[in-house]
């Protein structure tokens, strides 16, 4: 049996319907809600704040894709424009996938001054062209080298085809550049990159050392080398960041078996690569490792700053070829920093399978950007400061921002 209240409610609904049909009732939308809905459908904003005292100059910044989706739920990766909200200036960007099918991060290249906040507007439209500033590739024509570069510097590591040859090498090589152009393909094609023809050259000597910041196992008071990589995978390849991963065959150091995986990333405008090392080893107790820079026999300009996690080396001049600075930055303090076995060494102990992240790279004085030992050390200090004081990145939404820290 239906109650009186039910019948009244039904009658009320019928009366409301008749009123709407006759134009006797006007519904007024909430202007804030309507405005927010309209904006989220066509655009969104991301806030980037620098809380520190170190400038980020033309740096590649990482915006998590979850923040992008929060700011701009209707984002379309095929039609995305990014501009600075205050000036309308286009912002170059890259979708970073890290080897996945879906986007993981939105990379943008910006300058953010100390204490500055920048608003980026994300909206539907054709993106501005972005110049290719980073590149990496496998080089089968040169005994399985793997090379990577940006608009500042270039590097390579050595593959399994070099094992057993008289010219074998273990560590990281540096190619000195004084051009913003990408040179890897042209230099390998010519084969004449040990002489400077105006763009730079490869004069850095690696041999059976750690070269420019590679990792070794520290056993028996000596550096033990993991040798050369056996397989590779490109995860991203520009225009603002290139990332690749290499794997090594299991290597036996006495009773200890080590399986190594290394992931390298290089950003546009940076002198340093981000390197993530994962060592699976038996037995499972922490394994002593060192990150090393090979030292030349001439008088040395080596500087350590344990509190900031910096290891810096300004090489002696190499005739008319100029001078290279080599350096490493460690986000987590290392147990030791020292000179030993003709290397500058940073030591620690790694549990099995725990990722270890550090930054390593180089600068050439003839490139004109960094021309002295003091300037090189200052660059590494600035980089370490950025790691300690990351940018705060958040989505601008109707309900306010949700901050995220990130590089």
C-alpha positions as YAML, in Angstrom:
chain: A
units: angstrom
residues:
- id: 1
  name: UNK
  ca: [0.00, 0.00, 0.00]
- id: 2
  name: UNK
  ca: [1.50, 3.40, -1.02]
- id: 3
  name: UNK
  ca: [1.73, 6.05, 1.67]
- id: 4
  name: UNK
  ca: [0.53, 9.64, 1.56]
- id: 5
  name: UNK
  ca: [4.12, 10.95, 1.55]
- id: 6
  name: UNK
  ca: [4.95, 8.85, -1.51]
- id: 7
  name: UNK
  ca: [1.94, 10.20, -3.39]
- id: 8
  name: UNK
  ca: [2.86, 13.79, -2.46]
- id: 9
  name: UNK
  ca: [6.42, 13.32, -3.68]
- id: 10
  name: UNK
  ca: [5.19, 11.95, -7.00]
- id: 11
  name: UNK
  ca: [2.83, 14.90, -7.37]
- id: 12
  name: UNK
  ca: [5.66, 17.29, -6.61]
- id: 13
  name: UNK
  ca: [7.81, 15.79, -9.33]
- id: 14
  name: UNK
  ca: [4.96, 16.11, -11.85]
- id: 15
  name: UNK
  ca: [4.41, 19.76, -10.95]
- id: 16
  name: UNK
  ca: [8.14, 20.52, -11.31]
- id: 17
  name: UNK
  ca: [8.17, 18.89, -14.73]
- id: 18
  name: UNK
  ca: [5.20, 20.97, -15.91]
- id: 19
  name: UNK
  ca: [6.84, 24.15, -14.61]
- id: 20
  name: UNK
  ca: [10.03, 23.41, -16.55]
- id: 21
  name: UNK
  ca: [8.11, 22.68, -19.75]
- id: 22
  name: UNK
  ca: [6.21, 25.98, -19.49]
- id: 23
  name: UNK
  ca: [9.42, 27.98, -18.95]
- id: 24
  name: UNK
  ca: [8.38, 28.99, -15.46]
- id: 25
  name: UNK
  ca: [11.62, 27.89, -13.76]
- id: 26
  name: UNK
  ca: [15.15, 29.01, -14.57]
- id: 27
  name: UNK
  ca: [18.10, 26.96, -13.31]
- id: 28
  name: UNK
  ca: [21.17, 29.13, -12.59]
- id: 29
  name: UNK
  ca: [24.50, 27.27, -12.92]
- id: 30
  name: UNK
  ca: [27.29, 27.73, -10.36]
- id: 31
  name: UNK
  ca: [29.77, 30.01, -12.23]
- id: 32
  name: UNK
  ca: [32.85, 28.58, -10.47]
- id: 33
  name: UNK
  ca: [31.89, 24.99, -11.22]
- id: 34
  name: UNK
  ca: [31.03, 25.77, -14.85]
- id: 35
  name: UNK
  ca: [34.26, 27.71, -15.38]
- id: 36
  name: UNK
  ca: [36.39, 24.93, -13.86]
- id: 37
  name: UNK
  ca: [34.67, 22.26, -15.92]
- id: 38
  name: UNK
  ca: [35.14, 24.28, -19.09]
- id: 39
  name: UNK
  ca: [38.83, 24.87, -18.38]
- id: 40
  name: UNK
  ca: [39.54, 21.23, -17.52]
- id: 41
  name: UNK
  ca: [37.97, 20.19, -20.81]
- id: 42
  name: UNK
  ca: [40.16, 22.48, -22.93]
- id: 43
  name: UNK
  ca: [43.23, 23.30, -20.83]
- id: 44
  name: UNK
  ca: [44.94, 22.92, -17.46]
- id: 45
  name: UNK
  ca: [47.79, 24.41, -15.46]
- id: 46
  name: UNK
  ca: [50.85, 23.02, -13.69]
- id: 47
  name: UNK
  ca: [52.75, 25.01, -11.08]
- id: 48
  name: UNK
  ca: [56.56, 24.67, -10.80]
- id: 49
  name: UNK
  ca: [58.19, 26.25, -7.76]
- id: 50
  name: UNK
  ca: [61.90, 26.51, -6.94]
- id: 51
  name: UNK
  ca: [62.17, 26.66, -3.12]
- id: 52
  name: UNK
  ca: [65.98, 26.67, -3.16]
- id: 53
  name: UNK
  ca: [68.75, 29.19, -3.74]
- id: 54
  name: UNK
  ca: [70.18, 27.51, -6.86]
- id: 55
  name: UNK
  ca: [68.91, 28.46, -10.33]
- id: 56
  name: UNK
  ca: [67.75, 25.77, -12.76]
- id: 57
  name: UNK
  ca: [69.05, 27.05, -16.10]
- id: 58
  name: UNK
  ca: [67.51, 25.52, -19.22]
- id: 59
  name: UNK
  ca: [67.05, 22.34, -17.21]
- id: 60
  name: UNK
  ca: [64.95, 19.35, -18.23]
- id: 61
  name: UNK
  ca: [62.22, 19.05, -15.60]
- id: 62
  name: UNK
  ca: [60.18, 15.93, -14.92]
- id: 63
  name: UNK
  ca: [56.40, 16.30, -14.42]
- id: 64
  name: UNK
  ca: [54.76, 13.00, -13.39]
- id: 65
  name: UNK
  ca: [52.02, 12.04, -15.83]
- id: 66
  name: UNK
  ca: [49.60, 11.66, -12.90]
- id: 67
  name: UNK
  ca: [50.06, 15.39, -12.21]
- id: 68
  name: UNK
  ca: [49.37, 16.20, -15.89]
- id: 69
  name: UNK
  ca: [46.17, 14.14, -15.81]
- id: 70
  name: UNK
  ca: [45.08, 15.81, -12.60]
- id: 71
  name: UNK
  ca: [45.63, 19.28, -14.06]
- id: 72
  name: UNK
  ca: [44.22, 18.49, -17.50]
- id: 73
  name: UNK
  ca: [42.05, 15.33, -17.48]
- id: 74
  name: UNK
  ca: [41.20, 15.71, -21.19]
- id: 75
  name: UNK
  ca: [44.86, 15.82, -22.26]
- id: 76
  name: UNK
  ca: [45.46, 14.43, -25.75]
- id: 77
  name: UNK
  ca: [49.08, 13.45, -26.45]
- id: 78
  name: UNK
  ca: [48.55, 13.99, -30.19]
- id: 79
  name: UNK
  ca: [47.39, 17.58, -29.71]
- id: 80
  name: UNK
  ca: [49.15, 19.25, -26.80]
- id: 81
  name: UNK
  ca: [50.55, 22.75, -26.58]
- id: 82
  name: UNK
  ca: [52.47, 23.96, -23.52]
- id: 83
  name: UNK
  ca: [53.10, 27.66, -22.90]
- id: 84
  name: UNK
  ca: [54.25, 29.77, -20.00]
- id: 85
  name: UNK
  ca: [51.07, 31.30, -18.57]
- id: 86
  name: UNK
  ca: [52.67, 34.70, -17.93]
- id: 87
  name: UNK
  ca: [54.20, 35.21, -21.38]
- id: 88
  name: UNK
  ca: [52.54, 32.76, -23.76]
- id: 89
  name: UNK
  ca: [56.01, 31.56, -24.74]
- id: 90
  name: UNK
  ca: [55.99, 27.96, -26.08]
- id: 91
  name: UNK
  ca: [57.75, 25.38, -23.91]
- id: 92
  name: UNK
  ca: [59.59, 22.45, -25.55]
- id: 93
  name: UNK
  ca: [58.59, 19.06, -24.20]
- id: 94
  name: UNK
  ca: [58.95, 15.30, -24.54]
- id: 95
  name: UNK
  ca: [56.81, 12.36, -23.46]
- id: 96
  name: UNK
  ca: [58.99, 10.01, -21.41]
- id: 97
  name: UNK
  ca: [57.90, 6.38, -21.52]
- id: 98
  name: UNK
  ca: [60.88, 4.62, -19.86]
- id: 99
  name: UNK
  ca: [60.40, 1.66, -22.18]
- id: 100
  name: UNK
  ca: [56.67, 1.39, -21.37]
- id: 101
  name: UNK
  ca: [53.74, 1.74, -23.78]
- id: 102
  name: UNK
  ca: [52.17, 4.50, -21.71]
- id: 103
  name: UNK
  ca: [53.59, 7.92, -20.85]
- id: 104
  name: UNK
  ca: [55.36, 8.03, -17.48]
- id: 105
  name: UNK
  ca: [56.49, 11.66, -17.33]
- id: 106
  name: UNK
  ca: [56.15, 14.92, -19.21]
- id: 107
  name: UNK
  ca: [59.61, 16.46, -19.70]
- id: 108
  name: UNK
  ca: [59.88, 20.23, -20.21]
- id: 109
  name: UNK
  ca: [62.97, 22.42, -20.63]
- id: 110
  name: UNK
  ca: [62.83, 25.60, -18.53]
- id: 111
  name: UNK
  ca: [64.81, 28.12, -16.55]
- id: 112
  name: UNK
  ca: [63.53, 28.58, -12.98]
- id: 113
  name: UNK
  ca: [65.25, 31.21, -10.83]
- id: 114
  name: UNK
  ca: [65.71, 30.80, -7.06]
- id: 115
  name: UNK
  ca: [62.37, 31.22, -5.19]
- id: 116
  name: UNK
  ca: [60.54, 31.64, -8.52]
- id: 117
  name: UNK
  ca: [57.19, 30.05, -9.35]
- id: 118
  name: UNK
  ca: [56.19, 29.36, -12.96]
- id: 119
  name: UNK
  ca: [52.73, 28.42, -14.22]
- id: 120
  name: UNK
  ca: [52.51, 26.30, -17.35]
- id: 121
  name: UNK
  ca: [49.31, 26.19, -19.37]
- id: 122
  name: UNK
  ca: [48.55, 22.90, -21.08]
- id: 123
  name: UNK
  ca: [45.97, 23.16, -23.87]
- id: 124
  name: UNK
  ca: [44.76, 21.50, -27.04]
- id: 125
  name: UNK
  ca: [46.68, 22.46, -30.15]
- id: 126
  name: UNK
  ca: [49.60, 21.69, -32.41]
- id: 127
  name: UNK
  ca: [52.88, 21.51, -30.46]
- id: 128
  name: UNK
  ca: [55.80, 23.73, -31.39]
- id: 129
  name: UNK
  ca: [58.73, 21.93, -33.09]
- id: 130
  name: UNK
  ca: [61.44, 20.71, -30.70]
- id: 131
  name: UNK
  ca: [65.04, 20.35, -31.82]
- id: 132
  name: UNK
  ca: [66.70, 16.98, -31.19]
- id: 133
  name: UNK
  ca: [69.19, 17.66, -28.39]
- id: 134
  name: UNK
  ca: [69.96, 14.12, -27.15]
- id: 135
  name: UNK
  ca: [70.65, 10.85, -28.89]
- id: 136
  name: UNK
  ca: [71.87, 7.33, -28.12]
- id: 137
  name: UNK
  ca: [72.50, 4.20, -30.14]
- id: 138
  name: UNK
  ca: [74.11, 0.80, -30.38]
- id: 139
  name: UNK
  ca: [77.16, 0.88, -32.68]
- id: 140
  name: UNK
  ca: [77.64, -2.60, -34.15]
- id: 141
  name: UNK
  ca: [80.09, -1.31, -36.75]
- id: 142
  name: UNK
  ca: [82.58, -0.49, -33.96]
- id: 143
  name: UNK
  ca: [82.73, -3.71, -31.90]
- id: 144
  name: UNK
  ca: [79.36, -3.14, -30.16]
- id: 145
  name: UNK
  ca: [80.04, 0.28, -28.68]
- id: 146
  name: UNK
  ca: [77.07, 2.05, -27.15]
- id: 147
  name: UNK
  ca: [77.27, 5.84, -27.50]
- id: 148
  name: UNK
  ca: [75.13, 8.69, -26.19]
- id: 149
  name: UNK
  ca: [75.31, 12.48, -26.39]
- id: 150
  name: UNK
  ca: [73.54, 15.79, -25.93]
- id: 151
  name: UNK
  ca: [74.18, 19.36, -27.04]
- id: 152
  name: UNK
  ca: [77.16, 19.62, -24.65]
- id: 153
  name: UNK
  ca: [79.13, 16.37, -24.44]
- id: 154
  name: UNK
  ca: [79.25, 12.72, -25.62]
- id: 155
  name: UNK
  ca: [80.11, 9.35, -24.04]
- id: 156
  name: UNK
  ca: [80.45, 5.69, -24.92]
- id: 157
  name: UNK
  ca: [80.84, 2.33, -23.24]
- id: 158
  name: UNK
  ca: [82.18, -0.90, -24.71]
- id: 159
  name: UNK
  ca: [80.43, -4.09, -25.78]
- id: 160
  name: UNK
  ca: [81.23, -7.79, -25.72]
- id: 161
  name: UNK
  ca: [82.86, -7.85, -29.18]
- id: 162
  name: UNK
  ca: [85.81, -5.93, -27.73]
- id: 163
  name: UNK
  ca: [86.56, -8.62, -25.13]
- id: 164
  name: UNK
  ca: [89.88, -10.34, -25.74]
- id: 165
  name: UNK
  ca: [91.19, -7.73, -28.19]
- id: 166
  name: UNK
  ca: [94.40, -5.83, -27.59]
- id: 167
  name: UNK
  ca: [92.45, -2.54, -27.65]
- id: 168
  name: UNK
  ca: [89.87, -3.72, -25.11]
- id: 169
  name: UNK
  ca: [88.57, -1.16, -22.59]
- id: 170
  name: UNK
  ca: [86.27, -1.40, -19.57]
- id: 171
  name: UNK
  ca: [85.27, 2.04, -18.30]
- id: 172
  name: UNK
  ca: [83.31, 5.03, -19.63]
- id: 173
  name: UNK
  ca: [84.79, 7.06, -22.49]
- id: 174
  name: UNK
  ca: [84.31, 10.81, -23.09]
- id: 175
  name: UNK
  ca: [84.06, 12.54, -26.45]
- id: 176
  name: UNK
  ca: [84.97, 16.22, -26.17]
- id: 177
  name: UNK
  ca: [82.53, 18.44, -28.12]
- id: 178
  name: UNK
  ca: [82.40, 22.16, -28.85]
- id: 179
  name: UNK
  ca: [79.24, 22.12, -30.94]
- id: 180
  name: UNK
  ca: [75.58, 21.83, -30.00]
- id: 181
  name: UNK
  ca: [75.05, 19.57, -33.00]
- id: 182
  name: UNK
  ca: [74.77, 15.81, -32.56]
- id: 183
  name: UNK
  ca: [77.95, 14.18, -33.85]
- id: 184
  name: UNK
  ca: [77.88, 10.47, -33.02]
- id: 185
  name: UNK
  ca: [76.70, 9.24, -36.43]
- id: 186
  name: UNK
  ca: [79.00, 11.53, -38.42]
- id: 187
  name: UNK
  ca: [82.06, 10.72, -36.32]
- id: 188
  name: UNK
  ca: [81.54, 6.97, -36.49]
- id: 189
  name: UNK
  ca: [80.89, 7.20, -40.23]
- id: 190
  name: UNK
  ca: [84.13, 9.08, -40.85]
- id: 191
  name: UNK
  ca: [86.18, 7.00, -38.42]
- id: 192
  name: UNK
  ca: [88.43, 10.04, -37.98]
- id: 193
  name: UNK
  ca: [87.35, 11.26, -34.55]
- id: 194
  name: UNK
  ca: [90.71, 11.17, -32.78]
- id: 195
  name: UNK
  ca: [91.62, 14.45, -34.46]
- id: 196
  name: UNK
  ca: [89.79, 17.76, -33.96]
- id: 197
  name: UNK
  ca: [88.29, 19.01, -37.23]
- id: 198
  name: UNK
  ca: [86.43, 21.88, -35.55]
- id: 199
  name: UNK
  ca: [83.67, 20.08, -33.62]
- id: 200
  name: UNK
  ca: [85.84, 18.24, -31.09]
- id: 201
  name: UNK
  ca: [87.47, 14.84, -30.76]
- id: 202
  name: UNK
  ca: [87.96, 11.69, -28.73]
- id: 203
  name: UNK
  ca: [91.32, 11.95, -27.00]
- id: 204
  name: UNK
  ca: [90.28, 10.55, -23.59]
- id: 205
  name: UNK
  ca: [92.14, 7.35, -22.70]
- id: 206
  name: UNK
  ca: [90.20, 4.61, -20.88]
- id: 207
  name: UNK
  ca: [91.94, 1.27, -21.34]
- id: 208
  name: UNK
  ca: [91.54, -1.25, -18.53]
- id: 209
  name: UNK
  ca: [90.36, 1.37, -16.00]
- id: 210
  name: UNK
  ca: [87.03, 2.76, -14.77]
- id: 211
  name: UNK
  ca: [87.50, 5.73, -17.11]
- id: 212
  name: UNK
  ca: [85.08, 8.59, -16.47]
- id: 213
  name: UNK
  ca: [83.02, 7.37, -13.53]
- id: 214
  name: UNK
  ca: [82.29, 3.67, -14.04]
- id: 215
  name: UNK
  ca: [81.57, 1.15, -11.25]
- id: 216
  name: UNK
  ca: [83.85, -1.66, -10.09]
- id: 217
  name: UNK
  ca: [83.82, -4.31, -7.36]
- id: 218
  name: UNK
  ca: [86.28, -3.66, -4.53]
- id: 219
  name: UNK
  ca: [87.79, -6.94, -3.39]
- id: 220
  name: UNK
  ca: [91.28, -7.86, -2.23]
- id: 221
  name: UNK
  ca: [92.20, -4.18, -1.89]
- id: 222
  name: UNK
  ca: [91.80, -3.83, -5.68]
- id: 223
  name: UNK
  ca: [89.34, -2.75, -8.36]
- id: 224
  name: UNK
  ca: [87.69, -5.74, -10.01]
- id: 225
  name: UNK
  ca: [86.07, -4.96, -13.36]
- id: 226
  name: UNK
  ca: [82.66, -6.16, -14.50]
- id: 227
  name: UNK
  ca: [83.96, -6.14, -18.11]
- id: 228
  name: UNK
  ca: [81.77, -5.25, -21.10]
- id: 229
  name: UNK
  ca: [78.01, -5.26, -21.59]
- id: 230
  name: UNK
  ca: [76.27, -8.03, -23.55]
- id: 231
  name: UNK
  ca: [72.77, -6.69, -24.35]
- id: 232
  name: UNK
  ca: [71.08, -3.30, -24.67]
- id: 233
  name: UNK
  ca: [67.66, -1.63, -24.79]
- id: 234
  name: UNK
  ca: [66.76, 1.97, -25.70]
- id: 235
  name: UNK
  ca: [64.01, 3.24, -23.38]
- id: 236
  name: UNK
  ca: [63.67, 6.81, -24.72]
- id: 237
  name: UNK
  ca: [65.59, 8.68, -27.40]
- id: 238
  name: UNK
  ca: [65.14, 12.43, -27.31]
- id: 239
  name: UNK
  ca: [64.53, 15.11, -28.10]
- id: 240
  name: UNK
  ca: [65.22, 16.26, -24.50]
- id: 241
  name: UNK
  ca: [66.28, 13.04, -22.76]
- id: 242
  name: UNK
  ca: [67.77, 9.78, -23.98]
- id: 243
  name: UNK
  ca: [67.74, 6.68, -21.75]
- id: 244
  name: UNK
  ca: [69.09, 3.21, -22.36]
- id: 245
  name: UNK
  ca: [69.76, 0.07, -20.34]
- id: 246
  name: UNK
  ca: [72.60, -2.43, -20.67]
- id: 247
  name: UNK
  ca: [73.03, -5.85, -19.11]
- id: 248
  name: UNK
  ca: [76.17, -7.82, -18.35]
- id: 249
  name: UNK
  ca: [76.76, -11.55, -18.30]
- id: 250
  name: UNK
  ca: [77.19, -13.04, -14.81]
- id: 251
  name: UNK
  ca: [80.76, -12.50, -13.69]
- id: 252
  name: UNK
  ca: [82.65, -14.52, -11.11]
- id: 253
  name: UNK
  ca: [84.86, -12.82, -8.53]
- id: 254
  name: UNK
  ca: [86.19, -15.78, -6.54]
- id: 255
  name: UNK
  ca: [83.19, -17.19, -4.64]
- id: 256
  name: UNK
  ca: [81.01, -14.18, -5.57]
- id: 257
  name: UNK
  ca: [78.79, -14.12, -8.68]
- id: 258
  name: UNK
  ca: [77.64, -10.68, -9.86]
- id: 259
  name: UNK
  ca: [74.84, -9.90, -12.34]
- id: 260
  name: UNK
  ca: [74.89, -6.23, -13.35]
- id: 261
  name: UNK
  ca: [72.29, -3.97, -14.99]
- id: 262
  name: UNK
  ca: [72.99, -0.29, -15.68]
- id: 263
  name: UNK
  ca: [70.54, 2.37, -16.86]
- id: 264
  name: UNK
  ca: [71.91, 5.65, -18.29]
- id: 265
  name: UNK
  ca: [69.96, 8.89, -18.89]
- id: 266
  name: UNK
  ca: [71.29, 12.12, -20.38]
- id: 267
  name: UNK
  ca: [69.32, 15.38, -20.52]
- id: 268
  name: UNK
  ca: [69.69, 18.29, -22.92]
- id: 269
  name: UNK
  ca: [71.99, 20.98, -21.53]
- id: 270
  name: UNK
  ca: [73.52, 18.74, -18.84]
- id: 271
  name: UNK
  ca: [77.17, 17.74, -18.42]
- id: 272
  name: UNK
  ca: [76.19, 14.72, -16.30]
- id: 273
  name: UNK
  ca: [74.42, 11.43, -16.99]
- id: 274
  name: UNK
  ca: [72.15, 9.85, -14.42]
- id: 275
  name: UNK
  ca: [73.33, 6.28, -13.83]
- id: 276
  name: UNK
  ca: [71.37, 3.60, -12.00]
- id: 277
  name: UNK
  ca: [73.26, 0.43, -11.14]
- id: 278
  name: UNK
  ca: [71.62, -2.77, -9.93]
- id: 279
  name: UNK
  ca: [73.88, -5.61, -8.81]
- id: 280
  name: UNK
  ca: [72.45, -9.02, -7.97]
- id: 281
  name: UNK
  ca: [75.12, -10.97, -6.18]
- id: 282
  name: UNK
  ca: [75.80, -14.05, -4.09]
- id: 283
  name: UNK
  ca: [76.30, -14.24, -1.19]
- id: 284
  name: UNK
  ca: [73.60, -11.72, -0.30]
- id: 285
  name: UNK
  ca: [75.51, -9.55, 2.22]
- id: 286
  name: UNK
  ca: [76.38, -6.01, 1.03]
- id: 287
  name: UNK
  ca: [79.03, -6.01, -1.69]
- id: 288
  name: UNK
  ca: [81.87, -3.41, -1.57]
- id: 289
  name: UNK
  ca: [81.86, -1.29, -4.74]
- id: 290
  name: UNK
  ca: [83.68, 1.81, -5.98]
- id: 291
  name: UNK
  ca: [82.86, 4.52, -8.51]
- id: 292
  name: UNK
  ca: [86.12, 5.64, -10.06]
- id: 293
  name: UNK
  ca: [87.78, 8.25, -12.26]
- id: 294
  name: UNK
  ca: [91.11, 7.28, -13.78]
- id: 295
  name: UNK
  ca: [93.95, 9.69, -12.88]
- id: 296
  name: UNK
  ca: [96.80, 10.77, -15.15]
- id: 297
  name: UNK
  ca: [100.42, 10.57, -13.92]
- id: 298
  name: UNK
  ca: [100.93, 14.38, -14.04]
- id: 299
  name: UNK
  ca: [100.19, 16.60, -10.99]
- id: 300
  name: UNK
  ca: [96.52, 16.25, -10.10]
- id: 301
  name: UNK
  ca: [93.68, 18.61, -9.29]
- id: 302
  name: UNK
  ca: [91.37, 16.23, -7.40]
- id: 303
  name: UNK
  ca: [88.75, 17.58, -5.01]
- id: 304
  name: UNK
  ca: [86.40, 15.71, -2.70]
- id: 305
  name: UNK
  ca: [83.42, 17.08, -0.78]
- id: 306
  name: UNK
  ca: [81.97, 14.24, 1.26]
- id: 307
  name: UNK
  ca: [79.11, 16.26, 2.78]
- id: 308
  name: UNK
  ca: [77.90, 17.34, -0.66]
- id: 309
  name: UNK
  ca: [78.69, 14.01, -2.34]
- id: 310
  name: UNK
  ca: [81.13, 15.43, -4.91]
- id: 311
  name: UNK
  ca: [84.20, 13.88, -6.54]
- id: 312
  name: UNK
  ca: [85.93, 16.22, -9.02]
- id: 313
  name: UNK
  ca: [89.00, 15.88, -11.23]
- id: 314
  name: UNK
  ca: [90.44, 18.53, -13.55]
- id: 315
  name: UNK
  ca: [92.86, 16.72, -15.83]
- id: 316
  name: UNK
  ca: [96.25, 18.06, -16.93]
- id: 317
  name: UNK
  ca: [96.22, 19.69, -20.36]
- id: 318
  name: UNK
  ca: [96.56, 17.17, -23.20]
- id: 319
  name: UNK
  ca: [98.83, 19.11, -25.55]
- id: 320
  name: UNK
  ca: [96.79, 21.21, -27.95]
- id: 321
  name: UNK
  ca: [93.67, 19.13, -27.29]
- id: 322
  name: UNK
  ca: [92.77, 21.08, -24.16]
- id: 323
  name: UNK
  ca: [91.59, 19.89, -20.75]
- id: 324
  name: UNK
  ca: [88.74, 17.69, -19.56]
- id: 325
  name: UNK
  ca: [87.03, 17.91, -16.20]
- id: 326
  name: UNK
  ca: [85.55, 14.61, -14.95]
- id: 327
  name: UNK
  ca: [83.21, 14.44, -11.97]
- id: 328
  name: UNK
  ca: [80.58, 12.54, -10.02]
- id: 329
  name: UNK
  ca: [77.73, 13.61, -7.74]
- id: 330
  name: UNK
  ca: [76.24, 11.19, -5.21]
- id: 331
  name: UNK
  ca: [72.74, 11.89, -3.83]
- id: 332
  name: UNK
  ca: [73.41, 9.53, -0.90]
- id: 333
  name: UNK
  ca: [76.71, 10.07, 0.96]
- id: 334
  name: UNK
  ca: [79.45, 7.58, 0.13]
- id: 335
  name: UNK
  ca: [81.37, 5.79, 2.89]
- id: 336
  name: UNK
  ca: [84.78, 6.81, 1.54]
- id: 337
  name: UNK
  ca: [86.30, 9.28, -0.92]
- id: 338
  name: UNK
  ca: [89.99, 8.73, -1.68]
- id: 339
  name: UNK
  ca: [92.81, 8.41, -4.23]
- id: 340
  name: UNK
  ca: [93.99, 4.84, -4.71]
- id: 341
  name: UNK
  ca: [95.05, 2.50, -7.53]
- id: 342
  name: UNK
  ca: [95.55, 5.45, -9.91]
- id: 343
  name: UNK
  ca: [91.91, 6.43, -9.49]
- id: 344
  name: UNK
  ca: [89.81, 8.89, -7.56]
- id: 345
  name: UNK
  ca: [87.43, 6.52, -5.79]
- id: 346
  name: UNK
  ca: [84.10, 6.78, -3.99]
- id: 347
  name: UNK
  ca: [83.29, 3.65, -2.02]
- id: 348
  name: UNK
  ca: [80.22, 2.08, -0.47]
- id: 349
  name: UNK
  ca: [78.61, -1.34, 0.00]
- id: 350
  name: UNK
  ca: [75.48, -2.42, -1.92]
- id: 351
  name: UNK
  ca: [72.88, -4.95, -0.81]
- id: 352
  name: UNK
  ca: [71.94, -7.39, -3.56]
- id: 353
  name: UNK
  ca: [69.41, -6.01, -6.07]
- id: 354
  name: UNK
  ca: [69.16, -2.57, -4.41]
- id: 355
  name: UNK
  ca: [69.35, 0.20, -7.05]
- id: 356
  name: UNK
  ca: [72.25, 2.63, -6.64]
- id: 357
  name: UNK
  ca: [71.93, 6.03, -8.34]
- id: 358
  name: UNK
  ca: [74.65, 8.56, -9.03]
- id: 359
  name: UNK
  ca: [75.52, 11.20, -11.64]
- id: 360
  name: UNK
  ca: [78.71, 11.24, -13.68]
- id: 361
  name: UNK
  ca: [80.01, 13.28, -16.58]
- id: 362
  name: UNK
  ca: [82.55, 15.64, -18.04]
- id: 363
  name: UNK
  ca: [83.26, 19.12, -19.45]
- id: 364
  name: UNK
  ca: [85.83, 20.27, -22.03]
- id: 365
  name: UNK
  ca: [87.49, 23.67, -21.64]
- id: 366
  name: UNK
  ca: [87.54, 24.26, -25.41]
- id: 367
  name: UNK
  ca: [83.72, 24.13, -25.47]
- id: 368
  name: UNK
  ca: [83.87, 27.49, -23.69]
- id: 369
  name: UNK
  ca: [81.25, 26.72, -21.02]
- id: 370
  name: UNK
  ca: [83.47, 25.47, -18.17]
- id: 371
  name: UNK
  ca: [87.14, 26.43, -18.47]
- id: 372
  name: UNK
  ca: [88.82, 25.87, -15.08]
- id: 373
  name: UNK
  ca: [88.99, 23.46, -12.13]
- id: 374
  name: UNK
  ca: [87.11, 25.97, -9.94]
- id: 375
  name: UNK
  ca: [84.34, 26.41, -12.51]
- id: 376
  name: UNK
  ca: [83.98, 22.63, -12.86]
- id: 377
  name: UNK
  ca: [83.75, 22.12, -9.10]
- id: 378
  name: UNK
  ca: [81.19, 24.95, -8.88]
- id: 379
  name: UNK
  ca: [79.08, 23.25, -11.55]
- id: 380
  name: UNK
  ca: [79.12, 19.98, -9.57]
- id: 381
  name: UNK
  ca: [78.20, 21.87, -6.39]
- id: 382
  name: UNK
  ca: [75.25, 23.52, -8.13]
- id: 383
  name: UNK
  ca: [74.08, 20.13, -9.40]
- id: 384
  name: UNK
  ca: [74.33, 18.64, -5.90]
- id: 385
  name: UNK
  ca: [72.33, 21.58, -4.52]
- id: 386
  name: UNK
  ca: [69.54, 20.91, -7.03]
- id: 387
  name: UNK
  ca: [69.36, 17.28, -5.90]
- id: 388
  name: UNK
  ca: [69.08, 18.37, -2.26]
- id: 389
  name: UNK
  ca: [66.49, 21.08, -3.00]
- id: 390
  name: UNK
  ca: [64.23, 19.66, -5.72]
- id: 391
  name: UNK
  ca: [61.55, 21.66, -7.44]
- id: 392
  name: UNK
  ca: [57.96, 21.41, -6.15]
- id: 393
  name: UNK
  ca: [55.56, 20.51, -8.96]
- id: 394
  name: UNK
  ca: [51.78, 20.53, -8.59]
- id: 395
  name: UNK
  ca: [48.56, 20.52, -10.57]
- id: 396
  name: UNK
  ca: [46.44, 23.67, -10.43]
- id: 397
  name: UNK
  ca: [42.87, 22.50, -9.84]
- id: 398
  name: UNK
  ca: [39.63, 24.05, -8.58]
- id: 399
  name: UNK
  ca: [40.34, 22.59, -5.16]
- id: 400
  name: UNK
  ca: [43.92, 23.87, -5.00]
- id: 401
  name: UNK
  ca: [47.29, 22.30, -5.77]
- id: 402
  name: UNK
  ca: [48.74, 18.97, -4.68]
- id: 403
  name: UNK
  ca: [52.54, 19.43, -4.53]
- id: 404
  name: UNK
  ca: [55.01, 16.81, -5.77]
- id: 405
  name: UNK
  ca: [58.78, 17.06, -5.54]
- id: 406
  name: UNK
  ca: [60.78, 16.32, -8.64]
- id: 407
  name: UNK
  ca: [63.75, 17.20, -10.80]
...
